[in-house]
């Protein structure tokens, strides 16, 4: 099990990748949330590393961004 610090680092890295992909596409948090069927506040919380999204939501977000789900984990190589 990851320590609290390791967990936060993982969530922050994932959130940064989400933010990068979203902004590369010129999408606001509102637009990304709407496209994924999720609240924009939830998108922001993921981007800040405050939430640990479920696999179902990772897939929804990836589809909204037009990328394969694995692209959201590209920084974990």
VEXFI-677666 format. One record per residue: residue number from 1; x, y, z of N, C-alpha, C in turn. Coordinates in pm, 1 decimal. Layout:
// VEXFI-677666
seq:nu:nv:nw:cau:cav:caw:cu:cv:cw
NUM:X:Y:Z:X:Y:Z:X:Y:Z;
...
END
This chain:
// VEXFI-677666
seq:nu:nv:nw:cau:cav:caw:cu:cv:cw
1:84.7:-118.1:0.0:0.0:0.0:0.0:88.8:123.8:0.0;
2:52.9:221.0:-82.4:131.9:343.0:-94.1:113.6:430.9:29.2;
3:222.5:495.2:67.6:213.6:591.0:177.9:129.8:710.4:132.3;
4:88.5:792.6:227.2:10.3:912.1:191.8:86.9:1001.0:95.6;
5:216.4:1013.3:117.3:298.7:1097.7:29.6:305.9:1038.8:-111.4;
6:329.2:907.4:-120.0:336.8:840.9:-250.4:202.2:849.6:-321.6;
7:94.1:831.9:-248.2:-39.9:840.9:-305.2:-63.7:979.6:-363.8;
8:-27.9:1082.5:-288.8:-45.5:1220.6:-335.8:37.3:1246.6:-461.2;
9:159.2:1194.5:-466.1:244.4:1212.2:-583.8:182.0:1147.6:-707.3;
10:126.2:1028.9:-690.0:61.5:959.2:-801.0:-58.6:1038.4:-850.3;
11:-143.7:1081.2:-758.0:-263.0:1156.1:-796.1:-228.0:1290.0:-860.5;
12:-123.5:1354.3:-811.3:-80.3:1482.0:-868.1:-26.4:1463.6:-1009.7;
13:49.7:1357.6:-1030.3:104.8:1329.9:-1163.7:-8.0:1299.7:-1262.7;
14:-103.8:1219.4:-1220.2:-218.6:1189.1:-1305.3:-295.2:1317.2:-1338.0;
15:-319.4:1398.9:-1236.6:-392.3:1523.6:-1256.1:-322.9:1619.6:-1349.8;
16:-190.6:1626.3:-1340.9:-115.0:1713.2:-1431.1:-129.4:1666.6:-1575.1;
17:-124.4:1536.4:-1596.2:-141.1:1483.1:-1730.7:-280.2:1516.0:-1783.2;
18:-381.1:1499.0:-1699.6:-517.2:1534.1:-1739.7:-524.2:1681.4:-1778.0;
19:-470.5:1768.2:-1695.1:-472.3:1912.6:-1724.0:-400.2:1942.2:-1856.1;
20:-283.2:1880.9:-1875.3:-207.0:1904.1:-1998.8:-287.2:1862.0:-2122.0;
21:-345.1:1743.6:-2118.0:-423.6:1695.1:-2232.2:-545.9:1783.2:-2256.2;
22:-610.7:1823.3:-2149.1:-730.3:1907.8:-2161.8:-695.5:2042.8:-2223.1;
23:-589.2:2105.4:-2173.3:-553.5:2238.3:-2224.6:-496.4:2230.5:-2365.9;
24:-427.1:2121.5:-2398.2:-378.7:2102.8:-2536.5:-494.7:2102.8:-2635.1;
25:-610.2:2058.9:-2589.6:-728.6:2052.8:-2673.7:-814.7:2179.1:-2663.3;
26:-767.6:2274.7:-2586.7:-839.8:2400.8:-2572.9:-971.7:2386.1:-2497.3;
27:-978.8:2286.3:-2409.5:-1102.2:2261.6:-2334.9:-1093.0:2320.7:-2195.0;
28:-1201.4:2379.8:-2151.4:-1212.0:2424.3:-2012.7:-1248.7:2304.0:-1926.7;
29:-1240.6:2322.2:-1796.6:-1286.9:2216.7:-1707.0:-1436.5:2193.4:-1726.3;
30:-1508.8:2299.8:-1751.7:-1653.0:2288.1:-1777.0:-1677.0:2199.9:-1898.7;
31:-1605.8:2229.9:-2008.8:-1625.4:2155.3:-2133.4:-1584.8:2009.0:-2116.8;
32:-1473.1:1985.1:-2050.1:-1427.7:1847.3:-2028.9:-1526.7:1770.7:-1942.2;
33:-1573.4:1834.3:-1837.4:-1670.9:1770.1:-1750.9:-1799.9:1739.8:-1824.4;
34:-1847.0:1834.9:-1902.1:-1969.5:1816.2:-1978.9:-1953.6:1701.7:-2078.1;
35:-1842.5:1698.6:-2149.1:-1817.8:1593.4:-2248.9:-1807.3:1455.7:-2184.5;
36:-1756.7:1451.4:-2061.6:-1738.9:1323.6:-1991.5:-1861.0:1285.4:-1908.1;
37:-1956.8:1376.7:-1894.7:-2072.5:1350.0:-1809.6:-2037.6:1358.7:-1661.8;
38:-1938.4:1442.6:-1630.6:-1892.2:1459.3:-1492.6:-1896.7:1607.4:-1456.4;
39:-1902.2:1637.6:-1330.2:-1904.0:1776.7:-1285.3:-1767.8:1841.5:-1307.2;
40:-1768.9:1967.6:-1348.6:-1641.6:2038.7:-1372.0:-1559.8:2049.8:-1243.3;
41:-1627.5:2058.7:-1129.1:-1554.8:2064.4:-1001.5:-1476.2:1935.7:-977.8;
42:-1534.1:1823.5:-1016.1:-1467.6:1693.6:-1002.7:-1342.8:1689.2:-1091.7;
43:-1352.9:1741.0:-1213.1:-1237.1:1747.3:-1303.6:-1127.1:1829.4:-1237.6;
44:-1161.7:1943.4:-1181.6:-1063.9:2028.0:-1113.6:-999.8:1958.9:-995.2;
45:-1079.0:1886.2:-920.5:-1025.4:1814.3:-803.8:-928.9:1704.5:-847.4;
46:-959.3:1636.3:-956.8:-866.4:1536.1:-1009.5:-737.6:1604.3:-1052.4;
47:-749.0:1714.7:-1124.1:-630.0:1785.9:-1172.5:-541.5:1833.8:-1057.8;
48:-599.8:1866.0:-945.8:-521.6:1911.5:-829.9:-473.2:1796.6:-742.4;
49:-505.9:1673.5:-780.9:-463.0:1557.6:-704.1:-543.0:1536.2:-577.7;
50:-662.9:1591.8:-573.5:-747.6:1581.1:-455.2:-844.1:1463.1:-461.4;
51:-864.3:1407.3:-578.6:-956.0:1294.5:-595.7:-885.9:1181.5:-670.1;
52:-925.0:1060.2:-638.9:-873.7:940.5:-702.5:-986.8:885.4:-789.3;
53:-984.3:914.2:-920.2:-1098.0:875.8:-1003.4:-1108.4:724.9:-1022.5;
54:-1230.7:676.9:-1026.4:-1257.7:535.7:-1055.0:-1224.0:506.8:-1200.9;
55:-1197.5:381.6:-1229.3:-1163.4:340.2:-1365.8:-1271.7:382.8:-1464.5;
56:-1396.2:369.5:-1426.7:-1506.3:409.9:-1513.9:-1493.0:557.4:-1551.1;
57:-1457.8:642.1:-1454.9:-1443.3:784.9:-1482.3:-1317.8:815.1:-1563.6;
58:-1211.9:738.3:-1544.5:-1091.4:755.1:-1627.2:-1127.6:730.2:-1773.3;
59:-1204.6:626.2:-1799.6:-1245.8:595.3:-1937.2:-1335.9:706.1:-1992.4;
60:-1428.0:756.6:-1912.9:-1514.3:866.7:-1956.7:-1432.1:990.3:-1991.4;
61:-1334.9:1022.1:-1908.4:-1250.6:1139.2:-1931.8:-1167.9:1120.6:-2057.7;
62:-1109.9:1003.0:-2074.2:-1029.5:975.4:-2192.9:-1112.7:992.3:-2320.3;
63:-1233.7:937.8:-2319.9:-1321.7:951.8:-2436.3:-1353.1:1098.0:-2463.0;
64:-1377.9:1173.9:-2357.5:-1408.0:1316.7:-2373.2:-1290.0:1392.0:-2434.1;
65:-1169.3:1348.3:-2402.5:-1048.3:1412.5:-2455.3:-1006.7:1355.5:-2590.0;
66:-1068.0:1244.8:-2630.0:-1033.9:1181.7:-2757.4:-901.6:1108.0:-2754.6;
67:-868.1:1050.1:-2639.7:-742.8:975.3:-2626.4:-772.5:837.6:-2567.3;
68:-682.7:740.6:-2590.5:-700.2:612.6:-2521.9:-676.6:632.0:-2372.0;
69:-743.4:556.2:-2287.4:-726.4:572.9:-2142.9:-581.0:567.0:-2097.4;
70:-501.7:484.8:-2160.8:-361.1:473.1:-2122.8:-283.4:603.1:-2137.1;
71:-330.3:690.9:-2223.8:-261.4:819.5:-2243.5:-263.5:902.9:-2115.5;
72:-364.0:884.1:-2033.5:-370.3:956.5:-1906.8:-263.3:908.5:-1808.2;
73:-202.5:793.8:-1838.9:-97.3:737.2:-1753.0:40.1:746.4:-1818.8;
74:54.6:829.7:-1920.7:179.3:834.1:-1997.8:300.9:872.8:-1914.0;
75:283.8:943.4:-1806.7:396.0:985.6:-1723.6:441.3:877.1:-1625.2;
76:376.3:763.0:-1626.5:409.0:656.8:-1531.8:496.8:548.4:-1593.7;
77:569.2:580.0:-1698.9:654.6:481.5:-1767.1:775.6:450.1:-1683.9;
END
